[in-house]
Amino acid sequence: MAQLTILGAGSWGSALAMVLAENGHEVTLWSHNEYHAQMMQETRQNTRYLEQLTFPENVTITADLATAVRDAALINFVVPTKAIRQVAQQIKPYLKDKRTDEWPIIMHSSKGLEQKTYLRISEVLTEELNLTEEHPVVVLSGPSHAEEVANHDVTAITAASQSLEAAERVQQYFMTDDFRVYTNRDVIGVETGGALKNIIALGAGILAGTGYGDNAKAALVTRGLAEISRLGIAVGADPLTFMGLSGVGDLIVTATSSHSRNWRAGYQIGQGAPIDTVEEQMGMVVEGMATTIAGYEVAQKLHVEMPITTAIYEVITEQTTPQAAIQQLMRRDKKGEVHFTDLQSVLTPLEQDKGE
């Protein structure tokens, strides 16, 4: 069986390490914290992030990057978006002497946009590791709470890459009886959906914390999906991707569950918690906070209308209150539900598939 490496020992990285190990692979799980790595290796548990999981014996845990990546056939980045570039720079020296036939699959299972550059994670990895079309990044994304994966709940996600062969290899590595993996070539759409849904999940938490119910949540999720699709199409995504697992699927699971750290962070904000303390109280990175800022700035740059994202941006930058932001959204000018340009964006690829 292959030697596979997970970079990042948070809840999601730990759950994915378990999936691979239970599939019979030798897995190395890397933590940036030496003490954390030692405790996990000794106790076979990750009590800090995912206490219900017990690591199988074929998971080796280390804080040494060289050990983690040296013989890996696959390297999966599962670290916060803000750490992707730094970790890629750190592993680069250990990969430089590899022959083409030894080159590992480079993939990631994180969700976000890099601040300031607005690059998707695959773009950051391609840039830092000098990846070519021969070795493109694979993205693993979709509706997946780590807690439920650890409990062997049924889960379905997507492996996306410009190389169908690479995506199919990842599919083969991860596929189990309760962890189903589909393939997709639309890397832009899969990454964009995975990143932007965190904004809407943050908003859903804010709504709940403010006291609103299911009607408001349904309105937010539905109109939020329209915004995600609108910006995704503007950056080159296939609009149909947003109807799939990494679009509406991921949005539903993240915006409707207390398992979601973005939802929980939003709930605290809606309850009146100071913005600058929310992430600290969570004890984990809340990707939706940074992604809201990046998503808002990209939308402004591309002149894409995203009123919900703008409202959440103004809340987390303390320009307005949740209550005022909600009222501002509800008092916007009257509009039709479907814009002609949005409809054309969906119909065009369908017509092309029919040969029209």
N, C-alpha and C positions, 0 to 999 in steps of 0.2 A: 504494500500500500504506500501511497505517496506521503512525503513529509510536508505538512501544511502549517502555515504560520498565521497567527492572529496578532496584530499589533494593536494593543489596547485592551485592558482587562477590566473594563466597566461592565455593566449589566449585559449589554448587547454583545460585546466581544466574548464574554464568558459563555453566553448562551450559544453562540455560533461555534465556539470551541467544542462544546458538548455535542452539538449536532454532528460535526465532523468526526469526533472521536467515536461516537456511537455508530458511525458508518464504517468504522474499522480503520481509520487513518491515524497515523502518528501525528499528533498536533503539538505545536509549541505556542504557548500563550505568553505574550510579552507585556509586562507592566513597566511603566517608567519609574515606579516607586519600588526600590529594592526591598524595603520592609514588607510592603504589601505582597510582593512576589514570594518572598520567603514564607509568609504566613499561609498563603494559598497552597504552596507546595507541601507544607507540613500538615495542614489540616484538611486539604483537598476540598476546601470550600472558599467562597468569596462572600464572607459575611458582611462586608462593607457595601456591596452593591446588589448581590443576588443570593441571599442566604439559603434559599430552598434548593439550590443546585449543589450536587456533589460531583466533582470532576472524576471521570474515569481514569484508570491508571495510565492510559496511553496519551494523557495530556501532561506535557512537561511545561512547567511555569518558570520563567526566568526574567531578570531585569537586564540581561546582557543582550544588546541588539545583534552583535556579531553572531552569537550562538543562535539567536532566533531566526536569522535570515540566511545563514551560510549555505545550508543544503536544502532550502525550501523550494518545492515545486510550485507553490502558490504563496503569495504574501497579501494578506487582507488587512487594509488599514481600517481600524475601527476606533479611531481617536477623534476628539472634537475637531471641528473644521479649522479652528484657529491653530491647531497643532499639526495639521497635515503637512504643510510645507517644511516645517522644522524636522519632523520625523523622516520625511523623504530625503532631506539633505543628509541626515545622519546615516541612513542605510546605503546611500549611493556608493560610498567607497567599497562596501562589501559586495557590490554587484558589478563593479567596473571590469573585472577580469573574466566574467562569465562568457562562454561562447554562446552563439545564437541558439544552439540546441539545448543549452543549459538554462536559458533565461526563464525565470519563473513567471507565472501569471501574476500580473499586478492588478489588484482589485481593491475596491473599498465598499464599506457598508455604512458609511456616515452620510449625514444629510445636512447640507448647508451651502452657503455661498461665502467665498472669501471676502473679508472686509476690504474696502478701498478698490481692489482689482475687480470685484464682482465675478471672479472666475468660479466655474463649477469645479468640484473636487477632482474630477478626472483631468481637467485642464491643468490644475496645479501639479498633479502627479506626472502628467506628460511633460510638462515644462521642466520640472526638477530632475526627473530621471531620464530625460532625453529619449522618451519612448517614440517609436515609429509606428507606421501603419501595420507593420508586421507583428507588433506586440502592443496592441491597444489595451486600454484599461477596461476592466469589467466592473459593472456597478451592480450591487445586490441591494434591492430596495423593494419596499412594499409594506402592507399592513402587518406589523409584527411587534407585539410587546414581548420583551425579553422574558418577563415573568411567565407568560403563557407558553412560550417556546420551551422554557425550562421544565414546565409541567406537562410537556408533550401534548398540548392542545393543537388541534389542526390549524396549520398555517400555510398560506400560499403567497409567494413573493416572485419577483422578477429578476433575472440576470440579464443585464443589457450590455452589449458591446458592438462596436463596428465589425468585430470578427465573430461570426456566428459560431465558429469552431471553439473559440475561447469561451463564449457564453455557454456552450453545450458542455464543455469540460467542467465549468463551475457548477452547472446544473447537475452533472453526474456526481461531483464531490459531495454536494449538499443534500441531494434528494433522499428523503426517507419516507416511511409510511405516514408520518404526520407532519412532514415539512416538504411541501410541494413547490418546485421551482419551475417557472416558465421562462422562456427566452424572448428577447426583444432586441432589435437593432437601434432603437431610438434612444440613444444615450442622453441626448439633450432633454427630451421629454421626461424620461425616468428621473434624472437628477433634478430637473426643475420642479417636477411634482413633489418629489421627496423633500426638497428644501422649503418650498413655499407653503406646503400644508402646515408647517410649524407655525407660521404666522396666524393662520386661521384657527389652529388649535389654541394658541395663546388667547385669541379673541373669544373663543368659545368658553374658555375658563373665566375670562373677565366677565362675560355675560352671566355665567352661573354665579360667580362671586357677588355680582351686583344684584342678583335676585331674580333674573329672568328665567323663563322656563323653556319647554321643548319647542314652542312655536318660534321663539327667537333663535334658538339653536339651529333649527332646520333652515330658517331664512339665512342665517350667517353661513352655514356650510354650503348651501346651494349657490348663493351669490359669491361666496369665497371661491368655489370651484370655477365660476365664470372668470374671476380675476386671475386665478392661476393659469387657466387656459389662455387667456388673453395675452398675458406676459410671455407664457411659454411659446405661443405661436410667433410672437414678435422676435424671439431669439432663435427661431428655427426648429421648434419641436413639431412633431406630428400631432395634430389635435386629437386624434383617436387615442393616443397614449393616456390622455387625462381621463378617459372613460375606463381605464384598466386598473390593475392592482396598485401601481405606483402613483396613480392619480386619485380617483374617487375612493378607491379601496383604502389607501393610506390616510386620506383625509378623514374618512369616517372613523377609523379606529383611533386616530390621534385626537380628533376633536370631540369625541363622545365618551372618553374613558378617563377615569381618575388614575389609571396606570401611566398616562402620558405626563411626563414632567412639564411639558409646555402647557397642558391644560391646568395642571396643579399650580404652576407659576402664575398663570392668568387668573386663576381663582383667588390667589392671595392678593393680586393687584386689585381685583374687583372688590375684595373685602377691605381694601384700604391700606395694605402693607406698603411701606416705602419702596419705591422702585429699586433703589440701590442696595437693598438688603434681600430682595427676593431670591436671587440666584445663590447667595450665600446660605440662606436658610434651606434651600433645596439640597445643598451638598453635592450637586452635580451641575454640569454645564447645561444651560437652557438654550438650545440652538435657536429657538424662535425669537429670542430677544435680539441677537445679532442679525438674524436673517430678516427680521422686520426692517431694520435700518437699511440693509443692503437691498432688499426688495423694493423699498420705497425709493431709494436713490436710483436704482436701475429704471424703475417706472418713470421717474421724472426725466431721466436722460433720454429715454426712448419715446416719451410722450404717450405712455400707455395709461389709460384711466383705471385707477385702482383705489376707489374710495374707502373700502374696508381696510386695506393695508395702510392707507394714509391716516385713517382714524386711529388704528392701533399704534402706529408710529407716533402720533401726537400724544397718545396716552403714556407710552413708555418713555418718551422724552420730556414728559411732564409739561406739555404745552396745553393740555386740557385734562379734564376728568373723564372717567368712563361714562358717567351719566350724560355729560355734555356731548361726548363723542357719539353716543347712541342717538341722542336727539338730533344731532347734526346729520347723521346718516338718514334718519327717517324723514327729515324735512327737505331732502334733496329734490330737485326738479323732477316732475313726472317723466317716466320713460317707459318704452316698451321692454318686455323681458329679454327678447332676443334681438341683438343688433344685426343688421344685414351683413356687415363685414365679418362678424363672428360666424354667422351661418355659412357664408361663402368659404370660410377657412376650413370648415368641417366637410362641406360638400365637395370641394375640389379634389382631395385625395380619393374620395369615394368614386367620383367620376373617372379619375385616372385608373383606378383598379378595374373599372368596367371597360376600359379602352375607349372612353368617350372623349 
